[in-house]
Amino acid sequence: MKPLVGVTSWKRRLDTFYGPDTLQTLSTHYTVALAAANMIPVMFPAALDPGDADRLVAGVSGVVISGGDDVDPSSYGAENTKSKRSSTSVDEFEMAVFEAARAQDKPLLAICRGLQLMNVALGGTLFQEVTTEGGSHDLLTGDHEEMNARRHVVTFEPGILTEIYEASEAKVNTLHHQGVDRLAHGLIVEARTDDGLIEAARWDGEWWALGVQWHPERLEGVHQRLFEVFRDQLVPNQTL
């Protein structure tokens, strides 16, 4: 039986047949990667009542906190200096989902914004801008093909990722302009770039929770093993 996995989404204002409309969106890269790893993705609509998070998480075997816009700097006690689009209501709901997964011991995989939100939810802070021209995190140009094809190297610390990748480093994509600054208590670094920026972290304890700054769902080959290892942590108490 395939386990159900809750995946967070994002609200987007888009042109539709009916005219401009606000839609709940989730890239099919996530759903394809999860389905290929023998899981059934269930979209959690963005900005629901945080009080409903416990019930939602109780209905799935694991949670994916997907990528999206910036975390509101006020969530980590900072003024907005470089942050772009953000939504306090989305942040509050996703933090409630994160806390529900932790309380219920449901495995959690956090991707890009997901890693940042995980860090903030546990009391950490963020760099509001990490891109520099010619640096490890080069400027994001807006050329979508070039952005998705971009690669830089992350070096793994001993932990989950060294076992998944069976290597000490990997080339990954760069689709973010923010990153982890002060790492929250309870998290352990799993990977860094050569400029020292944290690119992955895991929960230091029995609860299986891993966050990566790159987008494995948009990468091929060994990167897909992240989803397979995540699936292997799931207790199929909620299946279809």
C-alpha positions in Angstrom: 0.0 0.0 0.0 1.3 3.4 -0.9 1.6 5.9 2.0 0.0 9.3 1.8 2.3 12.3 2.1 1.1 15.9 2.7 2.8 18.5 0.6 2.5 22.2 1.3 1.5 24.6 -1.5 1.5 28.3 -2.3 -1.0 30.9 -3.4 -0.3 32.5 -6.7 -2.2 35.3 -8.6 -2.4 34.0 -12.2 -4.2 34.6 -15.4 -6.9 32.0 -16.0 -9.8 31.3 -18.4 -11.9 33.3 -15.9 -9.5 36.2 -15.7 -6.9 36.9 -13.0 -7.5 34.6 -10.1 -5.7 33.4 -6.9 -4.8 29.7 -7.2 -3.4 27.1 -4.8 -0.3 25.9 -6.7 2.2 23.1 -6.4 4.8 22.2 -9.1 4.3 18.8 -10.7 8.0 18.2 -10.1 7.0 17.4 -6.5 4.1 15.1 -7.3 6.1 13.3 -10.0 9.1 12.7 -7.7 6.9 11.5 -4.8 4.8 9.2 -7.1 8.0 7.8 -8.6 9.1 6.8 -5.1 5.8 5.0 -4.5 4.0 7.6 -2.5 0.7 9.4 -3.0 1.0 13.2 -2.6 -1.8 15.1 -1.0 -1.7 18.8 -1.3 -2.2 20.9 1.8 -3.7 24.2 0.7 -1.7 27.3 1.7 -2.7 29.6 4.6 -5.3 27.3 6.2 -6.2 27.8 9.8 -3.1 26.7 11.8 -5.5 25.0 14.2 -6.3 22.5 11.5 -2.7 21.4 11.1 -2.8 18.6 13.7 -5.8 16.9 11.9 -4.2 17.3 8.5 -0.9 15.8 9.6 -2.7 13.0 11.4 -4.2 11.9 8.1 -0.9 11.3 6.3 2.2 9.3 6.9 4.7 12.1 6.3 5.1 15.7 5.3 7.0 17.6 2.6 7.4 21.4 3.2 7.9 22.6 -0.4 9.6 25.6 -1.8 8.0 29.0 -2.2 8.4 32.6 -1.4 10.4 34.2 1.5 9.7 33.6 5.1 8.5 36.9 6.7 11.5 38.4 8.5 9.3 39.4 11.4 9.1 35.6 12.2 12.7 35.7 13.2 12.8 39.2 14.7 14.3 41.0 11.8 13.3 44.0 9.7 12.7 43.5 6.0 16.0 44.5 4.2 16.1 42.1 1.2 13.1 39.8 1.5 10.7 39.8 -1.4 7.2 38.3 -1.5 6.1 36.8 1.8 2.9 35.8 3.6 2.5 35.7 7.3 -0.6 33.5 7.0 1.3 31.0 4.9 4.2 31.0 7.4 1.9 30.5 10.4 0.1 27.6 8.8 3.3 25.9 7.6 4.9 26.3 11.0 1.9 24.7 12.6 2.2 21.8 10.1 5.9 21.5 11.0 5.1 21.4 14.7 2.3 18.9 14.2 4.7 16.6 12.3 7.2 16.9 15.1 4.6 16.2 17.8 3.2 13.2 15.9 6.7 11.9 15.0 5.8 12.0 11.3 8.9 12.0 9.0 9.4 15.4 7.3 11.3 16.5 4.2 11.9 20.2 3.8 12.9 21.7 0.5 14.4 25.1 -0.2 12.0 27.5 1.6 11.1 24.4 3.7 14.6 24.3 5.2 14.4 28.0 6.0 11.0 27.7 7.5 12.1 24.7 9.6 15.1 26.7 10.9 12.9 29.7 11.8 10.2 27.5 13.4 12.8 26.2 15.8 14.2 29.7 16.6 16.9 30.2 14.0 17.4 33.2 11.7 18.0 33.7 7.9 20.2 35.7 5.6 17.9 37.8 3.5 20.3 37.8 0.6 23.0 35.3 -0.3 23.5 35.8 -4.0 26.6 37.6 -5.3 27.8 37.9 -8.9 30.3 35.1 -9.6 29.9 33.6 -6.1 28.9 30.2 -5.0 25.3 31.5 -5.2 25.4 33.5 -8.4 22.8 36.2 -9.1 19.4 34.8 -10.2 18.9 36.3 -13.6 15.3 35.4 -14.3 16.3 33.1 -17.2 14.3 30.1 -16.1 16.2 27.5 -18.1 19.6 28.9 -16.9 18.4 29.0 -13.3 17.2 25.4 -13.4 20.4 24.2 -15.0 22.6 26.1 -12.6 24.9 23.9 -10.4 27.2 24.4 -7.5 28.9 21.9 -5.2 27.7 21.2 -1.6 30.0 19.3 0.7 28.4 16.9 3.1 29.0 16.5 6.8 28.8 13.0 8.2 25.1 12.1 8.4 22.1 11.2 6.3 23.2 12.7 3.0 26.6 11.0 2.9 24.7 7.7 3.1 22.1 8.7 0.5 24.6 10.1 -2.0 27.4 7.7 -1.1 29.8 10.6 -1.6 31.3 13.5 0.2 29.8 16.1 -2.1 27.3 16.6 -4.9 26.4 19.2 -7.5 23.0 20.8 -6.9 20.9 23.5 -8.4 20.7 27.1 -7.0 17.1 28.5 -7.0 17.2 30.5 -3.8 18.3 34.0 -2.8 18.1 33.5 1.0 19.7 31.0 3.4 20.2 29.8 6.9 22.1 32.3 9.2 22.0 31.2 12.8 21.1 27.5 12.9 18.3 26.7 15.3 18.9 24.7 18.5 18.1 21.1 17.7 19.4 21.0 14.1 22.7 19.6 12.9 24.4 20.7 9.7 24.3 18.2 6.9 25.9 20.2 4.0 27.6 23.5 3.2 28.8 25.3 0.1 32.4 26.4 -0.1 31.5 29.9 1.2 30.3 28.2 4.4 26.5 28.7 3.8 24.4 25.9 5.3 22.7 24.0 2.5 21.2 21.1 4.5 20.3 20.3 8.1 18.6 17.5 10.1 16.9 17.2 13.4 19.2 16.0 16.2 17.1 13.2 17.6 14.9 10.2 16.8 12.4 12.2 14.8 13.4 11.9 11.1 13.4 15.5 9.7 15.8 16.6 6.9 15.9 19.9 5.1 17.9 20.7 1.9 18.3 24.1 0.3 18.4 22.7 -3.3 15.5 21.3 -5.3 16.0 17.5 -5.6 12.7 17.1 -7.4 14.1 19.1 -10.3 17.3 17.0 -10.5 17.9 13.5 -11.9 19.8 10.4 -10.9 21.0 10.0 -7.3 19.1 13.1 -6.2 15.8 11.1 -6.5 17.1 8.8 -3.7 16.2 11.5 -1.2 12.6 10.7 -1.9 13.1 7.0 -1.7 14.9 7.3 1.7 12.1 9.6 2.9 9.6 7.0 1.9 11.4 4.3 3.8 10.9 6.3 7.0 7.1 6.3 6.6 5.0 4.1 8.8 2.1 3.3 6.4 -0.7 4.0 9.0 -2.4 6.2 6.4 -2.6 4.6 3.0 -4.8 4.2 -0.1 
